[in-house]
Amino acid sequence: MNLPLSNRFGVLTGSVAAAMLTASVLALPAVANTITFETAPFGPGFNGPITEAGFTYSKLNGALFVNNLGNPGQDVEGASAVVGAAGGDVLKIVSAALGDFDFDGLDFAAFDLSGTGSQTLKVEGFLGGSSVGVDQYTLANTNKISNSKYSNWTTEVASVLAGKNISELDITLNANAANSGSLFDEAVDNVVLTPEQGAIPEPSSLTLLAAAAGASLVWLRRRRLSAV
């Protein structure tokens, strides 16, 4: 069917506008999600899995504790292990939709009853079972608790893992062995993760699309005027 030139102009104009609108929607940045651990059962012996904010977290092995000393509210921290065994464990986080995501940052607290020394938190990203990098954060210990939370909560941002696609995030939370004469642990809260979006046009592609749309509109206007 041959449409009049005016109708063809309208159809193409609408198609170009729809294409540009679709491209602009796809280009919107992904929204970061924050795991706060508020839905996890309080107390020692945490296993999981728990799904929150589009992600699922669980314990690999060893000992983890869901405490109420977070920043604010609940946190996850290493728990004491039996004598002769290392305390704590690895907190494993994956997308509930099994897609890739980015690690953006978290809140970290280090507690030692002595109030001396420091601890180093290890955060490792994996893609398809292979490590893609490790971020480490060192923090001086506190032995103080104020306003129902650890007094040294510190926000840490991704460095080595920044901008890298991962399918699993492992956070190692160390702690003492039970009855060892010491008491220390590492704790995390507010883990920020951004799901990956597929088929997002690069800015240069959007520029080319806009230029092509403009050229098409100019050509159609000229054809319309010449037909009058």
ROSE-4610 file (N, C-alpha, C; in Angstrom, 1 decimal, always signed):
// ROSE-4610
residu = [M/M/M/N/N/N/L/L/L/P/P/P/L/L/L/S/S/S/N/N/N/R/R/R/F/F/F/G/G/G/V/V/V/L/L/L/T/T/T/G/G/G/S/S/S/V/V/V/A/A/A/A/A/A/A/A/A/M/M/M/L/L/L/T/T/T/A/A/A/S/S/S/V/V/V/L/L/L/A/A/A/L/L/L/P/P/P/A/A/A/V/V/V/A/A/A/N/N/N/T/T/T/I/I/I/T/T/T/F/F/F/E/E/E/T/T/T/A/A/A/P/P/P/F/F/F/G/G/G/P/P/P/G/G/G/F/F/F/N/N/N/G/G/G/P/P/P/I/I/I/T/T/T/E/E/E/A/A/A/G/G/G/F/F/F/T/T/T/Y/Y/Y/S/S/S/K/K/K/L/L/L/N/N/N/G/G/G/A/A/A/L/L/L/F/F/F/V/V/V/N/N/N/N/N/N/L/L/L/G/G/G/N/N/N/P/P/P/G/G/G/Q/Q/Q/D/D/D/V/V/V/E/E/E/G/G/G/A/A/A/S/S/S/A/A/A/V/V/V/V/V/V/G/G/G/A/A/A/A/A/A/G/G/G/G/G/G/D/D/D/V/V/V/L/L/L/K/K/K/I/I/I/V/V/V/S/S/S/A/A/A/A/A/A/L/L/L/G/G/G/D/D/D/F/F/F/D/D/D/F/F/F/D/D/D/G/G/G/L/L/L/D/D/D/F/F/F/A/A/A/A/A/A/F/F/F/D/D/D/L/L/L/S/S/S/G/G/G/T/T/T/G/G/G/S/S/S/Q/Q/Q/T/T/T/L/L/L/K/K/K/V/V/V/E/E/E/G/G/G/F/F/F/L/L/L/G/G/G/G/G/G/S/S/S/S/S/S/V/V/V/G/G/G/V/V/V/D/D/D/Q/Q/Q/Y/Y/Y/T/T/T/L/L/L/A/A/A/N/N/N/T/T/T/N/N/N/K/K/K/I/I/I/S/S/S/N/N/N/S/S/S/K/K/K/Y/Y/Y/S/S/S/N/N/N/W/W/W/T/T/T/T/T/T/E/E/E/V/V/V/A/A/A/S/S/S/V/V/V/L/L/L/A/A/A/G/G/G/K/K/K/N/N/N/I/I/I/S/S/S/E/E/E/L/L/L/D/D/D/I/I/I/T/T/T/L/L/L/N/N/N/A/A/A/N/N/N/A/A/A/A/A/A/N/N/N/S/S/S/G/G/G/S/S/S/L/L/L/F/F/F/D/D/D/E/E/E/A/A/A/V/V/V/D/D/D/N/N/N/V/V/V/V/V/V/L/L/L/T/T/T/P/P/P/E/E/E/Q/Q/Q/G/G/G/A/A/A/I/I/I/P/P/P/E/E/E/P/P/P/S/S/S/S/S/S/L/L/L/T/T/T/L/L/L/L/L/L/A/A/A/A/A/A/A/A/A/A/A/A/G/G/G/A/A/A/S/S/S/L/L/L/V/V/V/W/W/W/L/L/L/R/R/R/R/R/R/R/R/R/R/R/R/L/L/L/S/S/S/A/A/A/V/V/V]
num = [1/1/1/2/2/2/3/3/3/4/4/4/5/5/5/6/6/6/7/7/7/8/8/8/9/9/9/10/10/10/11/11/11/12/12/12/13/13/13/14/14/14/15/15/15/16/16/16/17/17/17/18/18/18/19/19/19/20/20/20/21/21/21/22/22/22/23/23/23/24/24/24/25/25/25/26/26/26/27/27/27/28/28/28/29/29/29/30/30/30/31/31/31/32/32/32/33/33/33/34/34/34/35/35/35/36/36/36/37/37/37/38/38/38/39/39/39/40/40/40/41/41/41/42/42/42/43/43/43/44/44/44/45/45/45/46/46/46/47/47/47/48/48/48/49/49/49/50/50/50/51/51/51/52/52/52/53/53/53/54/54/54/55/55/55/56/56/56/57/57/57/58/58/58/59/59/59/60/60/60/61/61/61/62/62/62/63/63/63/64/64/64/65/65/65/66/66/66/67/67/67/68/68/68/69/69/69/70/70/70/71/71/71/72/72/72/73/73/73/74/74/74/75/75/75/76/76/76/77/77/77/78/78/78/79/79/79/80/80/80/81/81/81/82/82/82/83/83/83/84/84/84/85/85/85/86/86/86/87/87/87/88/88/88/89/89/89/90/90/90/91/91/91/92/92/92/93/93/93/94/94/94/95/95/95/96/96/96/97/97/97/98/98/98/99/99/99/100/100/100/101/101/101/102/102/102/103/103/103/104/104/104/105/105/105/106/106/106/107/107/107/108/108/108/109/109/109/110/110/110/111/111/111/112/112/112/113/113/113/114/114/114/115/115/115/116/116/116/117/117/117/118/118/118/119/119/119/120/120/120/121/121/121/122/122/122/123/123/123/124/124/124/125/125/125/126/126/126/127/127/127/128/128/128/129/129/129/130/130/130/131/131/131/132/132/132/133/133/133/134/134/134/135/135/135/136/136/136/137/137/137/138/138/138/139/139/139/140/140/140/141/141/141/142/142/142/143/143/143/144/144/144/145/145/145/146/146/146/147/147/147/148/148/148/149/149/149/150/150/150/151/151/151/152/152/152/153/153/153/154/154/154/155/155/155/156/156/156/157/157/157/158/158/158/159/159/159/160/160/160/161/161/161/162/162/162/163/163/163/164/164/164/165/165/165/166/166/166/167/167/167/168/168/168/169/169/169/170/170/170/171/171/171/172/172/172/173/173/173/174/174/174/175/175/175/176/176/176/177/177/177/178/178/178/179/179/179/180/180/180/181/181/181/182/182/182/183/183/183/184/184/184/185/185/185/186/186/186/187/187/187/188/188/188/189/189/189/190/190/190/191/191/191/192/192/192/193/193/193/194/194/194/195/195/195/196/196/196/197/197/197/198/198/198/199/199/199/200/200/200/201/201/201/202/202/202/203/203/203/204/204/204/205/205/205/206/206/206/207/207/207/208/208/208/209/209/209/210/210/210/211/211/211/212/212/212/213/213/213/214/214/214/215/215/215/216/216/216/217/217/217/218/218/218/219/219/219/220/220/220/221/221/221/222/222/222/223/223/223/224/224/224/225/225/225/226/226/226/227/227/227/228/228/228]
x = [+0.8/+0.0/+0.9/+0.6/+1.4/+0.7/+1.3/+0.7/+1.1/+0.2/+0.5/+1.8/+2.5/+3.7/+3.5/+2.4/+2.2/+2.0/+1.3/+1.2/+2.5/+3.3/+4.6/+5.5/+5.4/+6.1/+5.7/+4.4/+3.9/+4.3/+4.3/+4.6/+6.1/+7.0/+8.4/+8.8/+8.1/+8.4/+8.0/+6.9/+6.5/+7.5/+7.9/+8.9/+10.2/+10.7/+11.9/+11.8/+10.7/+10.5/+10.4/+9.7/+9.6/+11.0/+11.8/+13.1/+14.0/+13.9/+14.7/+14.2/+12.9/+12.4/+12.9/+12.8/+13.2/+14.7/+15.5/+17.0/+17.2/+16.5/+16.7/+16.3/+15.3/+14.8/+15.9/+16.4/+17.4/+18.7/+18.9/+20.2/+20.2/+19.0/+18.9/+19.8/+20.5/+21.5/+20.8/+21.4/+20.9/+20.8/+19.8/+19.6/+20.3/+21.1/+21.8/+20.8/+21.1/+20.3/+21.2/+20.5/+21.3/+20.8/+21.7/+21.3/+21.6/+20.5/+20.6/+20.6/+20.3/+20.2/+19.1/+18.1/+17.0/+16.1/+16.0/+15.1/+15.7/+17.0/+17.6/+17.3/+17.2/+16.9/+18.0/+17.7/+18.7/+19.3/+20.6/+21.3/+22.4/+23.1/+24.2/+23.8/+24.7/+24.4/+23.6/+23.9/+23.2/+23.7/+22.7/+23.1/+22.5/+21.3/+20.6/+20.0/+19.6/+19.7/+18.6/+18.9/+17.9/+17.9/+16.8/+16.7/+16.2/+17.0/+16.6/+17.1/+16.3/+16.7/+17.2/+16.6/+17.0/+18.2/+18.8/+20.0/+19.8/+20.5/+20.4/+21.7/+21.7/+23.0/+22.9/+24.0/+24.1/+25.5/+25.6/+26.9/+27.5/+28.9/+29.5/+29.8/+30.5/+30.7/+31.2/+31.5/+32.0/+30.9/+31.1/+30.2/+30.0/+28.7/+28.3/+27.2/+27.1/+26.2/+25.4/+24.1/+23.3/+23.1/+23.7/+23.7/+22.8/+22.6/+21.8/+22.7/+23.9/+24.9/+25.3/+24.3/+24.6/+24.6/+24.5/+24.7/+23.5/+22.3/+21.9/+21.3/+20.5/+19.8/+20.7/+20.4/+21.1/+22.3/+23.3/+24.5/+24.8/+25.8/+26.3/+27.8/+28.2/+29.6/+30.1/+31.4/+32.0/+31.6/+31.5/+31.2/+32.3/+32.4/+33.4/+33.2/+34.3/+34.3/+34.9/+34.8/+35.3/+36.8/+37.3/+38.7/+39.5/+40.5/+41.4/+41.0/+39.8/+39.4/+39.3/+39.5/+39.4/+37.9/+37.7/+36.3/+35.9/+34.6/+34.0/+33.8/+33.4/+33.1/+33.0/+32.6/+32.5/+31.0/+30.6/+29.2/+29.1/+28.3/+28.2/+27.0/+27.1/+26.0/+25.9/+24.7/+24.5/+23.2/+23.0/+21.7/+20.6/+19.4/+18.3/+17.8/+18.1/+17.8/+18.9/+20.0/+21.2/+21.9/+21.7/+22.4/+23.7/+24.4/+25.6/+25.3/+26.3/+26.1/+27.4/+27.4/+28.6/+28.6/+29.7/+29.9/+30.3/+29.5/+29.7/+30.4/+30.0/+30.6/+29.8/+30.3/+29.6/+30.1/+29.4/+29.9/+30.6/+31.7/+32.6/+32.9/+32.8/+33.2/+34.1/+35.1/+36.1/+36.0/+35.8/+35.6/+36.7/+37.4/+38.3/+38.1/+37.9/+37.6/+38.8/+40.0/+41.1/+41.2/+40.5/+40.5/+41.8/+42.6/+43.9/+44.0/+45.0/+45.3/+44.2/+44.3/+43.4/+43.0/+42.0/+41.6/+41.4/+41.6/+41.5/+40.3/+39.4/+38.2/+38.6/+38.2/+38.5/+37.2/+37.1/+35.9/+36.3/+35.8/+36.3/+35.1/+35.3/+34.3/+34.6/+33.6/+33.8/+32.8/+33.3/+32.5/+32.6/+31.5/+31.6/+32.5/+32.7/+33.5/+35.0/+35.4/+36.7/+36.8/+37.9/+38.0/+38.4/+37.8/+38.1/+38.7/+38.9/+39.6/+39.2/+40.0/+39.8/+40.0/+39.0/+39.2/+39.4/+40.4/+40.7/+40.6/+40.0/+39.8/+40.3/+41.3/+41.9/+41.3/+40.9/+40.2/+40.8/+41.1/+41.5/+40.3/+40.6/+39.6/+39.0/+37.7/+37.1/+36.6/+36.6/+36.0/+34.8/+34.3/+33.2/+31.9/+30.8/+29.5/+28.7/+28.3/+27.6/+26.3/+25.2/+23.9/+23.5/+23.8/+23.4/+24.0/+25.3/+26.0/+27.5/+28.4/+29.8/+30.2/+31.2/+31.5/+32.4/+32.9/+33.8/+33.3/+32.0/+31.4/+32.0/+32.5/+33.1/+32.6/+32.2/+31.8/+33.0/+33.1/+34.1/+33.6/+34.3/+33.8/+34.7/+34.1/+34.8/+36.0/+37.1/+38.3/+38.7/+39.4/+39.8/+38.5/+37.4/+36.2/+35.3/+35.7/+34.8/+34.6/+33.3/+33.0/+33.2/+33.5/+33.7/+32.4/+32.0/+30.9/+31.2/+30.4/+30.6/+29.2/+29.3/+28.1/+28.0/+29.1/+29.1/+30.1/+29.7/+30.5/+30.7/+32.0/+32.3/+33.0/+32.4/+32.9/+33.4/+34.7/+35.3/+35.2/+34.5/+34.3/+35.0/+36.1/+36.9/+36.4/+36.8/+36.4/+37.3/+37.3/+38.1/+37.6/+38.5/+38.0/+37.4/+36.4/+35.8/+36.8/+36.6/+37.5/+39.0/+39.3/+40.7/+41.4/+40.6/+41.1/+41.1/+40.6/+40.4/+39.0/+38.6/+37.2/+37.3/+37.1/+37.2/+36.3/+35.9/+35.1/+35.1/+34.8/+34.5/+33.1/+32.5/+31.1/+30.8/+29.8/+29.4/+27.9/+27.6/+26.2/+26.1/+24.9/+24.6/+25.5/+25.4/+26.2/+25.5/+26.1/+25.5/+25.9/+24.9/+25.2/+24.3/+24.8/+24.0/+23.9/+22.6/+22.4/+22.9/+23.4/+23.8/+22.6/+22.5/+21.5/+22.0/+21.2/+21.6/+21.2/+22.0/+21.7/+21.5/+22.4/+22.3/+23.1/+22.6/+23.4/+24.4/+25.6/+26.6/+26.2/+26.7/+26.4/+26.6/+27.7/+28.0/+26.9/+26.4/+25.3/+24.0/+23.7/+22.6/+22.8/+24.0/+24.3/+24.0/+24.5/+24.3/+22.9/+22.1/+20.7/+20.0/+20.3/+19.7/+20.0/+21.3/+21.7/+21.0/+20.8/+20.1/+18.7/+18.1/+16.7/+16.5/+17.4/+17.3/+17.4/+18.4/+18.6/+17.4/+16.7/+15.5/+14.4/+14.2/+13.2/+13.4/+14.7/+15.0/+14.6/+15.0/+14.8/+13.3/+12.5/+11.1/+10.4/+10.9/+10.3/+10.6/+11.8/+12.1/+11.3/+11.0/+10.2/+8.8/+8.3/+7.0/+6.8/+7.7/+7.7/+7.7/+8.6/+8.7/+7.5/+6.7/+5.5/+4.3/+4.5/+3.3/+3.2]
y = [-1.2/+0.0/+1.2/+2.2/+3.4/+4.5/+5.0/+6.1/+7.4/+8.4/+9.8/+10.2/+11.2/+11.7/+12.2/+12.9/+13.5/+12.3/+11.2/+10.1/+9.4/+9.3/+8.6/+9.5/+10.8/+11.7/+11.4/+11.3/+11.1/+9.8/+8.7/+7.4/+7.4/+7.9/+7.9/+8.7/+9.9/+10.8/+10.0/+9.4/+8.6/+7.5/+6.8/+5.7/+6.2/+7.3/+7.9/+8.3/+9.0/+9.4/+8.2/+7.1/+5.9/+5.3/+5.3/+4.7/+5.5/+6.8/+7.7/+7.5/+7.4/+7.3/+6.0/+4.9/+3.6/+3.6/+4.2/+4.3/+5.1/+6.2/+7.0/+6.2/+5.4/+4.6/+3.6/+2.9/+1.9/+2.5/+3.7/+4.4/+4.8/+4.7/+5.2/+4.3/+4.9/+4.2/+3.1/+2.0/+1.0/+1.5/+1.0/+1.5/+0.6/+1.2/+0.4/-0.1/-1.3/-1.9/-2.1/-1.9/-2.0/-3.2/-4.1/-5.1/-4.6/-4.6/-4.1/-5.2/-6.4/-7.5/-7.4/-6.5/-6.4/-7.5/-8.3/-9.4/-10.8/-10.8/-12.0/-12.3/-13.6/-13.9/-13.5/-12.8/-12.4/-13.5/-13.5/-14.4/-15.2/-16.0/-16.8/-17.9/-18.5/-19.7/-19.3/-18.2/-17.8/-18.7/-19.2/-20.0/-19.4/-18.9/-18.4/-19.6/-19.4/-18.2/-17.2/-15.9/-14.8/-14.0/-13.7/-12.8/-11.4/-10.4/-9.0/-8.1/-7.2/-6.2/-6.8/-7.9/-8.6/-9.5/-9.7/-10.5/-11.5/-12.6/-13.7/-13.9/-13.9/-14.1/-15.3/-16.0/-17.2/-17.4/-18.3/-18.7/-19.8/-19.7/-20.9/-22.0/-21.6/-22.6/-21.8/-22.5/-21.8/-21.2/-19.9/-19.3/-17.8/-17.5/-16.1/-15.7/-14.5/-14.0/-12.8/-12.8/-11.6/-10.8/-9.7/-8.9/-7.6/-6.9/-5.7/-4.4/-4.5/-3.4/-2.8/-2.9/-2.4/-0.9/-0.4/+1.0/+1.6/+1.7/+1.2/-0.2/-0.7/-1.9/-3.1/-4.2/-5.4/-5.4/-6.2/-6.4/-7.9/-8.3/-9.7/-9.6/-10.5/-10.5/-11.9/-12.0/-13.3/-13.7/-15.0/-15.5/-16.4/-16.6/-17.4/-18.9/-19.5/-20.9/-21.8/-23.1/-24.0/-23.8/-24.1/-24.0/-24.8/-24.1/-24.8/-24.5/-23.9/-23.6/-22.1/-21.6/-20.2/-19.8/-18.6/-18.1/-17.4/-17.1/-16.4/-17.3/-16.7/-17.4/-16.4/-16.9/-16.1/-15.9/-14.7/-14.4/-14.3/-15.2/-15.3/-14.6/-13.7/-12.9/-13.1/-13.5/-13.6/-12.9/-12.7/-12.1/-13.1/-12.7/-13.6/-14.0/-13.2/-13.5/-14.2/-14.5/-15.2/-14.4/-13.1/-12.2/-11.6/-10.9/-10.2/-8.9/-8.4/-7.2/-6.5/-5.3/-4.6/-4.4/-4.5/-4.2/-2.7/-1.9/-0.5/-0.1/-0.8/-0.5/-1.1/-0.8/-1.4/-0.6/-0.9/-0.3/-1.4/-1.1/-2.0/-1.6/-2.5/-2.2/-3.4/-3.0/-4.0/-3.8/-4.9/-4.9/-5.8/-5.3/-6.2/-5.7/-6.6/-6.3/-5.5/-5.7/-5.0/-3.5/-3.3/-1.9/-1.6/-2.5/-2.2/-3.0/-2.6/-3.3/-2.9/-3.7/-3.4/-4.8/-4.7/-5.9/-5.5/-6.5/-6.2/-7.1/-6.4/-7.1/-7.5/-8.7/-9.2/-9.3/-8.6/-8.7/-9.2/-10.3/-10.9/-11.1/-10.7/-10.9/-12.0/-12.8/-13.9/-13.8/-14.2/-14.3/-15.7/-16.4/-17.8/-18.7/-18.4/-19.3/-18.8/-17.8/-17.4/-16.0/-15.8/-14.6/-13.4/-12.3/-11.1/-10.0/-10.2/-9.2/-9.2/-8.5/-8.5/-7.1/-6.6/-5.3/-5.6/-4.9/-5.1/-3.8/-3.8/-2.6/-2.8/-2.0/-2.1/-1.0/-1.4/-0.5/-0.8/+0.3/+0.2/-0.3/-1.2/-1.9/-0.9/-1.1/-0.4/-1.4/-1.0/-1.8/-1.1/+0.0/+0.8/+0.5/+0.6/+0.5/+1.7/+2.5/+3.8/+3.8/+4.3/+4.4/+3.1/+2.0/+0.7/+0.3/+0.7/+0.3/+0.4/-0.3/-0.2/+1.3/+1.8/+3.2/+3.6/+2.5/+2.8/+2.4/+2.4/+2.0/+3.0/+2.4/+3.2/+2.8/+3.7/+3.4/+3.2/+2.0/+1.7/+1.6/+2.1/+2.0/+1.0/+0.5/-0.5/+0.2/-0.5/+0.0/-1.0/-2.1/-3.1/-3.6/-3.8/-4.4/-3.3/-2.1/-1.0/-1.2/-1.3/-1.4/-2.8/-3.8/-5.1/-6.0/-6.6/-7.5/-8.7/-9.1/-10.3/-11.0/-12.3/-13.1/-13.6/-13.3/-13.7/-12.8/-12.4/-11.6/-12.4/-12.6/-13.3/-12.3/-12.2/-11.3/-12.1/-12.1/-12.9/-12.1/-12.7/-12.0/-12.8/-12.4/-13.1/-12.9/-13.8/-13.8/-14.7/-14.6/-15.4/-16.9/-17.7/-19.1/-19.0/-19.8/-19.8/-20.2/-19.5/-19.8/-19.6/-18.7/-18.5/-17.4/-16.8/-15.7/-14.3/-14.3/-13.0/-12.9/-11.7/-11.6/-10.5/-10.9/-9.9/-10.4/-9.5/-9.9/-8.7/-9.1/-8.1/-8.1/-7.0/-6.8/-6.0/-6.3/-5.5/-5.2/-4.1/-3.6/-2.8/-2.6/-1.8/-2.1/-3.3/-3.7/-3.2/-2.4/-1.7/-2.4/-2.9/-3.7/-3.1/-3.1/-2.6/-3.7/-4.2/-5.2/-4.7/-5.5/-5.2/-5.1/-4.1/-4.0/-4.5/-5.1/-5.6/-4.6/-4.6/-3.9/-2.4/-1.8/-0.3/+0.4/+1.2/+1.9/+2.8/+2.8/+3.8/+5.2/+6.2/+7.6/+7.9/+7.4/+7.7/+7.1/+6.0/+5.4/+6.2/+6.7/+7.6/+8.9/+9.4/+10.6/+10.3/+9.2/+8.8/+8.6/+8.0/+7.8/+9.2/+10.1/+11.4/+12.2/+12.0/+12.7/+12.1/+10.8/+10.1/+10.5/+10.6/+11.0/+12.5/+13.4/+14.7/+14.8/+14.1/+14.1/+13.5/+12.5/+12.0/+13.0/+13.7/+14.7/+15.8/+16.3/+17.3/+16.8/+15.6/+15.1/+15.0/+14.5/+14.4/+15.8/+16.8/+18.1/+18.6/+18.4/+18.9/+18.2/+16.9/+16.1/+16.6/+16.9/+17.4/+18.8/+19.7/+21.0/+20.9/+20.0/+19.9/+19.2/+18.5/+17.9/+18.8/+19.9/+20.9/+21.7]
z = [+0.0/+0.0/+0.0/-0.9/-1.0/-0.2/+0.8/+1.6/+1.0/+1.1/+0.7/+1.4/+0.8/+1.4/+2.8/+3.0/+4.3/+5.4/+5.0/+5.9/+6.2/+5.1/+5.3/+6.2/+6.1/+6.9/+8.4/+8.6/+10.0/+10.6/+9.7/+10.2/+10.6/+9.7/+9.9/+11.1/+11.2/+12.4/+13.7/+13.7/+14.9/+15.2/+14.1/+14.3/+14.9/+14.4/+14.8/+16.3/+16.6/+18.0/+18.9/+18.5/+19.4/+19.6/+18.5/+18.6/+19.6/+19.5/+20.3/+21.8/+22.0/+23.4/+24.0/+23.2/+23.6/+24.0/+23.1/+23.4/+24.7/+24.9/+26.1/+27.3/+27.3/+28.4/+28.8/+27.7/+27.9/+28.5/+28.2/+28.6/+30.1/+30.7/+32.1/+33.0/+33.9/+34.8/+35.6/+35.9/+36.7/+38.2/+38.9/+40.3/+41.2/+42.1/+43.1/+44.2/+44.7/+45.8/+47.0/+48.2/+49.5/+50.3/+50.7/+51.6/+53.1/+53.9/+55.2/+56.3/+55.9/+56.8/+57.8/+57.6/+58.6/+58.6/+57.5/+57.4/+57.8/+58.2/+58.6/+60.1/+60.4/+61.8/+62.7/+63.8/+64.8/+65.5/+65.8/+66.7/+66.0/+66.8/+66.2/+65.4/+64.7/+63.8/+62.6/+62.0/+60.7/+59.6/+58.8/+57.6/+56.4/+56.4/+55.2/+54.5/+53.2/+52.4/+52.8/+52.7/+52.8/+51.5/+51.0/+49.8/+50.2/+49.8/+50.2/+49.1/+48.6/+47.6/+46.3/+46.0/+44.7/+44.8/+46.0/+46.2/+47.3/+47.2/+48.1/+48.8/+50.2/+50.9/+51.8/+52.0/+52.8/+53.4/+54.2/+54.8/+54.1/+53.8/+53.1/+54.1/+55.3/+56.3/+57.5/+58.6/+59.8/+60.6/+61.1/+62.0/+61.7/+61.5/+61.4/+62.4/+62.7/+63.7/+63.1/+63.2/+62.9/+64.2/+64.3/+65.5/+65.3/+66.4/+66.4/+66.6/+66.2/+66.4/+65.0/+64.0/+62.7/+62.6/+61.3/+61.1/+60.3/+60.8/+62.2/+62.0/+63.0/+63.0/+63.0/+62.2/+62.2/+61.3/+61.6/+60.8/+60.7/+59.9/+59.9/+60.3/+61.2/+61.7/+61.9/+62.0/+62.3/+63.7/+64.0/+65.3/+65.8/+67.1/+67.7/+67.2/+67.0/+66.6/+67.8/+67.6/+68.7/+68.9/+70.1/+70.3/+69.3/+68.8/+67.8/+66.4/+66.2/+64.8/+64.6/+63.4/+63.1/+63.2/+63.8/+63.9/+62.6/+62.6/+61.4/+60.2/+59.1/+57.9/+56.7/+55.6/+54.4/+54.1/+54.0/+53.6/+52.1/+51.5/+50.0/+49.5/+48.5/+48.0/+46.5/+46.0/+44.5/+44.2/+42.9/+42.5/+42.6/+43.1/+43.1/+41.8/+40.7/+39.4/+38.6/+39.4/+38.8/+37.7/+37.7/+36.8/+37.4/+36.5/+37.0/+37.6/+38.4/+39.1/+39.5/+40.0/+40.4/+41.9/+42.5/+43.9/+44.0/+44.8/+45.0/+46.3/+47.4/+48.7/+49.8/+51.0/+52.2/+53.5/+54.6/+55.9/+56.6/+57.3/+57.9/+59.3/+60.3/+61.7/+62.2/+63.0/+63.5/+65.0/+65.7/+67.2/+67.8/+68.9/+69.7/+71.1/+72.0/+73.4/+74.0/+73.5/+74.0/+73.4/+72.3/+71.8/+71.1/+70.8/+70.2/+68.8/+68.0/+66.8/+65.7/+64.6/+63.5/+62.9/+62.0/+61.2/+59.8/+58.9/+57.4/+56.9/+56.3/+55.7/+54.2/+53.8/+52.5/+51.7/+50.6/+49.7/+48.3/+47.9/+46.6/+45.7/+44.4/+43.4/+42.5/+42.0/+41.1/+39.9/+38.8/+37.6/+37.0/+36.9/+36.4/+37.2/+38.5/+39.3/+39.4/+38.6/+38.6/+39.3/+40.1/+40.8/+39.8/+40.0/+39.1/+39.9/+41.2/+42.0/+43.5/+44.3/+45.7/+46.2/+47.0/+47.7/+49.2/+49.8/+51.2/+51.9/+53.1/+53.9/+55.3/+55.8/+57.1/+58.0/+59.2/+60.2/+61.6/+62.3/+63.7/+64.5/+65.4/+66.3/+67.3/+67.6/+68.7/+69.7/+71.0/+72.0/+72.6/+71.9/+72.4/+71.6/+72.2/+71.6/+72.0/+71.1/+71.4/+70.6/+71.2/+70.6/+69.9/+70.6/+70.1/+68.8/+68.6/+67.4/+67.7/+66.9/+67.0/+66.7/+67.4/+67.3/+66.1/+65.4/+64.3/+62.9/+62.7/+61.4/+60.4/+59.3/+58.2/+56.9/+56.1/+54.7/+53.8/+53.2/+52.2/+50.8/+49.8/+48.5/+47.7/+46.6/+45.7/+45.1/+45.0/+44.3/+43.2/+43.6/+42.5/+41.8/+42.6/+42.0/+41.3/+41.4/+40.8/+39.3/+38.9/+37.5/+36.9/+37.7/+37.2/+37.4/+36.3/+36.4/+37.2/+38.2/+39.0/+39.1/+39.4/+39.6/+41.0/+41.8/+43.2/+44.0/+45.2/+46.1/+47.4/+47.8/+49.0/+50.0/+51.2/+52.2/+53.4/+53.6/+54.7/+56.0/+57.0/+58.3/+59.4/+59.8/+60.8/+62.2/+63.1/+64.5/+65.3/+66.6/+67.4/+67.6/+68.1/+68.5/+69.9/+70.1/+71.4/+72.6/+73.7/+74.9/+74.6/+73.7/+73.3/+74.2/+75.0/+75.8/+75.1/+73.9/+73.2/+72.6/+72.2/+71.7/+70.6/+69.4/+68.3/+67.1/+66.3/+65.1/+64.1/+62.9/+61.8/+61.4/+61.1/+60.9/+59.6/+58.9/+57.7/+57.7/+57.1/+57.0/+55.7/+55.2/+54.0/+52.8/+52.4/+51.2/+49.9/+49.1/+48.0/+46.7/+45.9/+44.7/+43.6/+42.4/+41.2/+40.2/+39.9/+38.9/+37.5/+36.7/+35.3/+34.4/+33.5/+32.5/+31.2/+30.4/+29.1/+28.0/+26.9/+25.7/+25.9/+26.7/+26.9/+25.8/+25.0/+24.0/+24.6/+24.0/+24.4/+24.1/+24.7/+24.4/+23.0/+22.4/+21.0/+20.1/+20.4/+19.6/+19.7/+20.9/+21.0/+20.2/+20.1/+19.3/+17.9/+17.4/+16.0/+15.7/+16.6/+16.3/+16.2/+17.1/+17.1/+15.8/+15.3/+14.1/+12.9/+12.9/+11.8/+11.7/+12.9/+13.0/+12.5/+12.9/+12.4/+10.9/+10.3/+8.9/+8.1/+8.7/+8.1/+8.1/+9.2/+9.2/+8.2/+8.1/+7.1/+5.7/+5.3/+4.0/+3.7/+4.7/+4.5/+4.3/+5.1/+4.9/+3.5/+3.0/+1.7/+0.6/+0.8/-0.2/-0.2/+1.1/+1.2/+0.5/+0.7/+0.0/-1.5/-2.0/-3.4/-4.1/-3.3/-3.8/-3.9/-3.1/-3.1/-4.4]
